[in-house]
């Protein structure tokens, strides 16, 4: 057999084998809930938008009110982080003016 005939034979055989598996792949898993059921469920648990830890519904509502009533302005960061940010801004400014000077 030539190479192209071998390839076609392998393709036909693999197609026949996969066609027997295909109906199994089309069905959802038995533990998968239908979308209609999921839409009607009431979600009683949530995750914190700050650190991602699991919260109850009451804790989530309390956190949302704290976030909403927080005073507007800059977020509080440590002095070390603020200093590092300022140094990075100065470095970026120097690189725009003097791009050929290596700054480490």
Phi and psi in radians as a Rosetta constraint file:
Dihedral C 1 N 2 CA 2 C 2 CIRCULARHARMONIC -1.379 0.35
Dihedral N 2 CA 2 C 2 N 3 CIRCULARHARMONIC 2.938 0.35
Dihedral C 2 N 3 CA 3 C 3 CIRCULARHARMONIC -1.100 0.35
Dihedral N 3 CA 3 C 3 N 4 CIRCULARHARMONIC -0.734 0.35
Dihedral C 3 N 4 CA 4 C 4 CIRCULARHARMONIC -1.148 0.35
Dihedral N 4 CA 4 C 4 N 5 CIRCULARHARMONIC -0.632 0.35
Dihedral C 4 N 5 CA 5 C 5 CIRCULARHARMONIC -1.187 0.35
Dihedral N 5 CA 5 C 5 N 6 CIRCULARHARMONIC -0.649 0.35
Dihedral C 5 N 6 CA 6 C 6 CIRCULARHARMONIC -1.123 0.35
Dihedral N 6 CA 6 C 6 N 7 CIRCULARHARMONIC -0.744 0.35
Dihedral C 6 N 7 CA 7 C 7 CIRCULARHARMONIC -1.086 0.35
Dihedral N 7 CA 7 C 7 N 8 CIRCULARHARMONIC -0.777 0.35
Dihedral C 7 N 8 CA 8 C 8 CIRCULARHARMONIC -1.112 0.35
Dihedral N 8 CA 8 C 8 N 9 CIRCULARHARMONIC -0.690 0.35
Dihedral C 8 N 9 CA 9 C 9 CIRCULARHARMONIC -1.123 0.35
Dihedral N 9 CA 9 C 9 N 10 CIRCULARHARMONIC -0.755 0.35
Dihedral C 9 N 10 CA 10 C 10 CIRCULARHARMONIC -1.139 0.35
Dihedral N 10 CA 10 C 10 N 11 CIRCULARHARMONIC -0.705 0.35
Dihedral C 10 N 11 CA 11 C 11 CIRCULARHARMONIC -1.113 0.35
Dihedral N 11 CA 11 C 11 N 12 CIRCULARHARMONIC -0.721 0.35
Dihedral C 11 N 12 CA 12 C 12 CIRCULARHARMONIC -1.157 0.35
Dihedral N 12 CA 12 C 12 N 13 CIRCULARHARMONIC -0.763 0.35
Dihedral C 12 N 13 CA 13 C 13 CIRCULARHARMONIC -1.146 0.35
Dihedral N 13 CA 13 C 13 N 14 CIRCULARHARMONIC -0.774 0.35
Dihedral C 13 N 14 CA 14 C 14 CIRCULARHARMONIC -1.170 0.35
Dihedral N 14 CA 14 C 14 N 15 CIRCULARHARMONIC -0.602 0.35
Dihedral C 14 N 15 CA 15 C 15 CIRCULARHARMONIC -1.105 0.35
Dihedral N 15 CA 15 C 15 N 16 CIRCULARHARMONIC -0.717 0.35
Dihedral C 15 N 16 CA 16 C 16 CIRCULARHARMONIC -1.149 0.35
Dihedral N 16 CA 16 C 16 N 17 CIRCULARHARMONIC -0.697 0.35
Dihedral C 16 N 17 CA 17 C 17 CIRCULARHARMONIC -1.153 0.35
Dihedral N 17 CA 17 C 17 N 18 CIRCULARHARMONIC -0.747 0.35
Dihedral C 17 N 18 CA 18 C 18 CIRCULARHARMONIC -1.224 0.35
Dihedral N 18 CA 18 C 18 N 19 CIRCULARHARMONIC -0.514 0.35
Dihedral C 18 N 19 CA 19 C 19 CIRCULARHARMONIC -1.183 0.35
Dihedral N 19 CA 19 C 19 N 20 CIRCULARHARMONIC -0.449 0.35
Dihedral C 19 N 20 CA 20 C 20 CIRCULARHARMONIC -1.315 0.35
Dihedral N 20 CA 20 C 20 N 21 CIRCULARHARMONIC -0.468 0.35
Dihedral C 20 N 21 CA 21 C 21 CIRCULARHARMONIC -1.542 0.35
Dihedral N 21 CA 21 C 21 N 22 CIRCULARHARMONIC -0.468 0.35
Dihedral C 21 N 22 CA 22 C 22 CIRCULARHARMONIC -0.944 0.35
Dihedral N 22 CA 22 C 22 N 23 CIRCULARHARMONIC -0.782 0.35
Dihedral C 22 N 23 CA 23 C 23 CIRCULARHARMONIC -1.065 0.35
Dihedral N 23 CA 23 C 23 N 24 CIRCULARHARMONIC -0.533 0.35
Dihedral C 23 N 24 CA 24 C 24 CIRCULARHARMONIC -1.192 0.35
Dihedral N 24 CA 24 C 24 N 25 CIRCULARHARMONIC -0.612 0.35
Dihedral C 24 N 25 CA 25 C 25 CIRCULARHARMONIC -1.287 0.35
Dihedral N 25 CA 25 C 25 N 26 CIRCULARHARMONIC -0.416 0.35
Dihedral C 25 N 26 CA 26 C 26 CIRCULARHARMONIC -1.343 0.35
Dihedral N 26 CA 26 C 26 N 27 CIRCULARHARMONIC -0.408 0.35
Dihedral C 26 N 27 CA 27 C 27 CIRCULARHARMONIC -1.471 0.35
Dihedral N 27 CA 27 C 27 N 28 CIRCULARHARMONIC 2.465 0.35
Dihedral C 27 N 28 CA 28 C 28 CIRCULARHARMONIC -1.254 0.35
Dihedral N 28 CA 28 C 28 N 29 CIRCULARHARMONIC 2.788 0.35
Dihedral C 28 N 29 CA 29 C 29 CIRCULARHARMONIC -1.192 0.35
Dihedral N 29 CA 29 C 29 N 30 CIRCULARHARMONIC 2.651 0.35
Dihedral C 29 N 30 CA 30 C 30 CIRCULARHARMONIC -1.086 0.35
Dihedral N 30 CA 30 C 30 N 31 CIRCULARHARMONIC -0.539 0.35
Dihedral C 30 N 31 CA 31 C 31 CIRCULARHARMONIC -1.490 0.35
Dihedral N 31 CA 31 C 31 N 32 CIRCULARHARMONIC -0.056 0.35
Dihedral C 31 N 32 CA 32 C 32 CIRCULARHARMONIC -1.333 0.35
Dihedral N 32 CA 32 C 32 N 33 CIRCULARHARMONIC 2.168 0.35
Dihedral C 32 N 33 CA 33 C 33 CIRCULARHARMONIC -1.438 0.35
Dihedral N 33 CA 33 C 33 N 34 CIRCULARHARMONIC 2.537 0.35
Dihedral C 33 N 34 CA 34 C 34 CIRCULARHARMONIC -1.143 0.35
Dihedral N 34 CA 34 C 34 N 35 CIRCULARHARMONIC 2.682 0.35
Dihedral C 34 N 35 CA 35 C 35 CIRCULARHARMONIC -1.084 0.35
Dihedral N 35 CA 35 C 35 N 36 CIRCULARHARMONIC -0.602 0.35
Dihedral C 35 N 36 CA 36 C 36 CIRCULARHARMONIC -1.091 0.35
Dihedral N 36 CA 36 C 36 N 37 CIRCULARHARMONIC -0.649 0.35
Dihedral C 36 N 37 CA 37 C 37 CIRCULARHARMONIC -1.245 0.35
Dihedral N 37 CA 37 C 37 N 38 CIRCULARHARMONIC -0.718 0.35
Dihedral C 37 N 38 CA 38 C 38 CIRCULARHARMONIC -1.131 0.35
Dihedral N 38 CA 38 C 38 N 39 CIRCULARHARMONIC -0.570 0.35
Dihedral C 38 N 39 CA 39 C 39 CIRCULARHARMONIC -1.173 0.35
Dihedral N 39 CA 39 C 39 N 40 CIRCULARHARMONIC -0.539 0.35
Dihedral C 39 N 40 CA 40 C 40 CIRCULARHARMONIC -1.547 0.35
Dihedral N 40 CA 40 C 40 N 41 CIRCULARHARMONIC -0.168 0.35
Dihedral C 40 N 41 CA 41 C 41 CIRCULARHARMONIC -1.249 0.35
Dihedral N 41 CA 41 C 41 N 42 CIRCULARHARMONIC 2.478 0.35
Dihedral C 41 N 42 CA 42 C 42 CIRCULARHARMONIC -1.636 0.35
Dihedral N 42 CA 42 C 42 N 43 CIRCULARHARMONIC 2.201 0.35
Dihedral C 42 N 43 CA 43 C 43 CIRCULARHARMONIC -1.452 0.35
Dihedral N 43 CA 43 C 43 N 44 CIRCULARHARMONIC 2.108 0.35
Dihedral C 43 N 44 CA 44 C 44 CIRCULARHARMONIC -1.883 0.35
Dihedral N 44 CA 44 C 44 N 45 CIRCULARHARMONIC -0.054 0.35
Dihedral C 44 N 45 CA 45 C 45 CIRCULARHARMONIC -2.206 0.35
Dihedral N 45 CA 45 C 45 N 46 CIRCULARHARMONIC 2.668 0.35
Dihedral C 45 N 46 CA 46 C 46 CIRCULARHARMONIC -2.599 0.35
Dihedral N 46 CA 46 C 46 N 47 CIRCULARHARMONIC 3.049 0.35
Dihedral C 46 N 47 CA 47 C 47 CIRCULARHARMONIC -2.055 0.35
Dihedral N 47 CA 47 C 47 N 48 CIRCULARHARMONIC 2.543 0.35
Dihedral C 47 N 48 CA 48 C 48 CIRCULARHARMONIC -1.182 0.35
Dihedral N 48 CA 48 C 48 N 49 CIRCULARHARMONIC 2.319 0.35
Dihedral C 48 N 49 CA 49 C 49 CIRCULARHARMONIC -1.281 0.35
Dihedral N 49 CA 49 C 49 N 50 CIRCULARHARMONIC -0.213 0.35
Dihedral C 49 N 50 CA 50 C 50 CIRCULARHARMONIC -1.507 0.35
Dihedral N 50 CA 50 C 50 N 51 CIRCULARHARMONIC -0.952 0.35
Dihedral C 50 N 51 CA 51 C 51 CIRCULARHARMONIC -2.165 0.35
Dihedral N 51 CA 51 C 51 N 52 CIRCULARHARMONIC -0.014 0.35
Dihedral C 51 N 52 CA 52 C 52 CIRCULARHARMONIC 1.407 0.35
Dihedral N 52 CA 52 C 52 N 53 CIRCULARHARMONIC 0.162 0.35
Dihedral C 52 N 53 CA 53 C 53 CIRCULARHARMONIC -1.361 0.35
Dihedral N 53 CA 53 C 53 N 54 CIRCULARHARMONIC 2.640 0.35
Dihedral C 53 N 54 CA 54 C 54 CIRCULARHARMONIC -1.202 0.35
Dihedral N 54 CA 54 C 54 N 55 CIRCULARHARMONIC 2.438 0.35
Dihedral C 54 N 55 CA 55 C 55 CIRCULARHARMONIC -2.270 0.35
Dihedral N 55 CA 55 C 55 N 56 CIRCULARHARMONIC 2.680 0.35
Dihedral C 55 N 56 CA 56 C 56 CIRCULARHARMONIC -1.379 0.35
Dihedral N 56 CA 56 C 56 N 57 CIRCULARHARMONIC 3.002 0.35
Dihedral C 56 N 57 CA 57 C 57 CIRCULARHARMONIC -1.111 0.35
Dihedral N 57 CA 57 C 57 N 58 CIRCULARHARMONIC -0.687 0.35
Dihedral C 57 N 58 CA 58 C 58 CIRCULARHARMONIC -1.176 0.35
Dihedral N 58 CA 58 C 58 N 59 CIRCULARHARMONIC -0.736 0.35
Dihedral C 58 N 59 CA 59 C 59 CIRCULARHARMONIC -1.141 0.35
Dihedral N 59 CA 59 C 59 N 60 CIRCULARHARMONIC -0.653 0.35
Dihedral C 59 N 60 CA 60 C 60 CIRCULARHARMONIC -1.138 0.35
Dihedral N 60 CA 60 C 60 N 61 CIRCULARHARMONIC -0.761 0.35
Dihedral C 60 N 61 CA 61 C 61 CIRCULARHARMONIC -1.101 0.35
Dihedral N 61 CA 61 C 61 N 62 CIRCULARHARMONIC -0.704 0.35
Dihedral C 61 N 62 CA 62 C 62 CIRCULARHARMONIC -1.129 0.35
Dihedral N 62 CA 62 C 62 N 63 CIRCULARHARMONIC -0.736 0.35
Dihedral C 62 N 63 CA 63 C 63 CIRCULARHARMONIC -1.130 0.35
Dihedral N 63 CA 63 C 63 N 64 CIRCULARHARMONIC -0.667 0.35
Dihedral C 63 N 64 CA 64 C 64 CIRCULARHARMONIC -1.124 0.35
Dihedral N 64 CA 64 C 64 N 65 CIRCULARHARMONIC -0.698 0.35
Dihedral C 64 N 65 CA 65 C 65 CIRCULARHARMONIC -1.188 0.35
Dihedral N 65 CA 65 C 65 N 66 CIRCULARHARMONIC -0.643 0.35
Dihedral C 65 N 66 CA 66 C 66 CIRCULARHARMONIC -1.109 0.35
Dihedral N 66 CA 66 C 66 N 67 CIRCULARHARMONIC -0.728 0.35
Dihedral C 66 N 67 CA 67 C 67 CIRCULARHARMONIC -1.155 0.35
Dihedral N 67 CA 67 C 67 N 68 CIRCULARHARMONIC -0.698 0.35
Dihedral C 67 N 68 CA 68 C 68 CIRCULARHARMONIC -1.207 0.35
Dihedral N 68 CA 68 C 68 N 69 CIRCULARHARMONIC -0.589 0.35
Dihedral C 68 N 69 CA 69 C 69 CIRCULARHARMONIC -1.623 0.35
Dihedral N 69 CA 69 C 69 N 70 CIRCULARHARMONIC 0.021 0.35
Dihedral C 69 N 70 CA 70 C 70 CIRCULARHARMONIC -1.141 0.35
Dihedral N 70 CA 70 C 70 N 71 CIRCULARHARMONIC 2.481 0.35
Dihedral C 70 N 71 CA 71 C 71 CIRCULARHARMONIC -1.148 0.35
Dihedral N 71 CA 71 C 71 N 72 CIRCULARHARMONIC 2.412 0.35
Dihedral C 71 N 72 CA 72 C 72 CIRCULARHARMONIC -1.213 0.35
Dihedral N 72 CA 72 C 72 N 73 CIRCULARHARMONIC 2.731 0.35
Dihedral C 72 N 73 CA 73 C 73 CIRCULARHARMONIC 2.414 0.35
Dihedral N 73 CA 73 C 73 N 74 CIRCULARHARMONIC -2.872 0.35
Dihedral C 73 N 74 CA 74 C 74 CIRCULARHARMONIC -1.274 0.35
Dihedral N 74 CA 74 C 74 N 75 CIRCULARHARMONIC 2.485 0.35
Dihedral C 74 N 75 CA 75 C 75 CIRCULARHARMONIC -1.225 0.35
Dihedral N 75 CA 75 C 75 N 76 CIRCULARHARMONIC 2.592 0.35
Dihedral C 75 N 76 CA 76 C 76 CIRCULARHARMONIC -1.377 0.35
Dihedral N 76 CA 76 C 76 N 77 CIRCULARHARMONIC 2.108 0.35
Dihedral C 76 N 77 CA 77 C 77 CIRCULARHARMONIC -2.223 0.35
Dihedral N 77 CA 77 C 77 N 78 CIRCULARHARMONIC 2.816 0.35
Dihedral C 77 N 78 CA 78 C 78 CIRCULARHARMONIC -1.221 0.35
Dihedral N 78 CA 78 C 78 N 79 CIRCULARHARMONIC 2.815 0.35
Dihedral C 78 N 79 CA 79 C 79 CIRCULARHARMONIC -1.107 0.35
Dihedral N 79 CA 79 C 79 N 80 CIRCULARHARMONIC -0.660 0.35
Dihedral C 79 N 80 CA 80 C 80 CIRCULARHARMONIC -1.115 0.35
Dihedral N 80 CA 80 C 80 N 81 CIRCULARHARMONIC -0.741 0.35
Dihedral C 80 N 81 CA 81 C 81 CIRCULARHARMONIC -1.181 0.35
Dihedral N 81 CA 81 C 81 N 82 CIRCULARHARMONIC -0.734 0.35
Dihedral C 81 N 82 CA 82 C 82 CIRCULARHARMONIC -1.076 0.35
Dihedral N 82 CA 82 C 82 N 83 CIRCULARHARMONIC -0.718 0.35
Dihedral C 82 N 83 CA 83 C 83 CIRCULARHARMONIC -1.132 0.35
Dihedral N 83 CA 83 C 83 N 84 CIRCULARHARMONIC -0.723 0.35
Dihedral C 83 N 84 CA 84 C 84 CIRCULARHARMONIC -1.118 0.35
Dihedral N 84 CA 84 C 84 N 85 CIRCULARHARMONIC -0.717 0.35
Dihedral C 84 N 85 CA 85 C 85 CIRCULARHARMONIC -1.106 0.35
Dihedral N 85 CA 85 C 85 N 86 CIRCULARHARMONIC -0.751 0.35
Dihedral C 85 N 86 CA 86 C 86 CIRCULARHARMONIC -1.126 0.35
Dihedral N 86 CA 86 C 86 N 87 CIRCULARHARMONIC -0.704 0.35
Dihedral C 86 N 87 CA 87 C 87 CIRCULARHARMONIC -1.122 0.35
Dihedral N 87 CA 87 C 87 N 88 CIRCULARHARMONIC -0.664 0.35
Dihedral C 87 N 88 CA 88 C 88 CIRCULARHARMONIC -1.164 0.35
Dihedral N 88 CA 88 C 88 N 89 CIRCULARHARMONIC -0.637 0.35
Dihedral C 88 N 89 CA 89 C 89 CIRCULARHARMONIC -1.144 0.35
Dihedral N 89 CA 89 C 89 N 90 CIRCULARHARMONIC -0.730 0.35
Dihedral C 89 N 90 CA 90 C 90 CIRCULARHARMONIC -1.116 0.35
Dihedral N 90 CA 90 C 90 N 91 CIRCULARHARMONIC -0.730 0.35
Dihedral C 90 N 91 CA 91 C 91 CIRCULARHARMONIC -1.071 0.35
Dihedral N 91 CA 91 C 91 N 92 CIRCULARHARMONIC -0.762 0.35
Dihedral C 91 N 92 CA 92 C 92 CIRCULARHARMONIC -1.103 0.35
Dihedral N 92 CA 92 C 92 N 93 CIRCULARHARMONIC -0.688 0.35
Dihedral C 92 N 93 CA 93 C 93 CIRCULARHARMONIC -1.113 0.35
Dihedral N 93 CA 93 C 93 N 94 CIRCULARHARMONIC -0.776 0.35
Dihedral C 93 N 94 CA 94 C 94 CIRCULARHARMONIC -1.130 0.35
Dihedral N 94 CA 94 C 94 N 95 CIRCULARHARMONIC -0.679 0.35
Dihedral C 94 N 95 CA 95 C 95 CIRCULARHARMONIC -1.146 0.35
Dihedral N 95 CA 95 C 95 N 96 CIRCULARHARMONIC -0.507 0.35
Dihedral C 95 N 96 CA 96 C 96 CIRCULARHARMONIC -1.302 0.35
Dihedral N 96 CA 96 C 96 N 97 CIRCULARHARMONIC -0.562 0.35
Dihedral C 96 N 97 CA 97 C 97 CIRCULARHARMONIC -1.472 0.35
Dihedral N 97 CA 97 C 97 N 98 CIRCULARHARMONIC -0.753 0.35
Dihedral C 97 N 98 CA 98 C 98 CIRCULARHARMONIC -2.135 0.35
Dihedral N 98 CA 98 C 98 N 99 CIRCULARHARMONIC 1.348 0.35
Dihedral C 98 N 99 CA 99 C 99 CIRCULARHARMONIC -1.231 0.35
Dihedral N 99 CA 99 C 99 N 100 CIRCULARHARMONIC -0.316 0.35
Dihedral C 99 N 100 CA 100 C 100 CIRCULARHARMONIC -1.521 0.35
Dihedral N 100 CA 100 C 100 N 101 CIRCULARHARMONIC -0.201 0.35
Dihedral C 100 N 101 CA 101 C 101 CIRCULARHARMONIC -1.489 0.35
Dihedral N 101 CA 101 C 101 N 102 CIRCULARHARMONIC 2.146 0.35
Dihedral C 101 N 102 CA 102 C 102 CIRCULARHARMONIC -1.330 0.35
Dihedral N 102 CA 102 C 102 N 103 CIRCULARHARMONIC 2.210 0.35
Dihedral C 102 N 103 CA 103 C 103 CIRCULARHARMONIC -2.045 0.35
Dihedral N 103 CA 103 C 103 N 104 CIRCULARHARMONIC 2.183 0.35
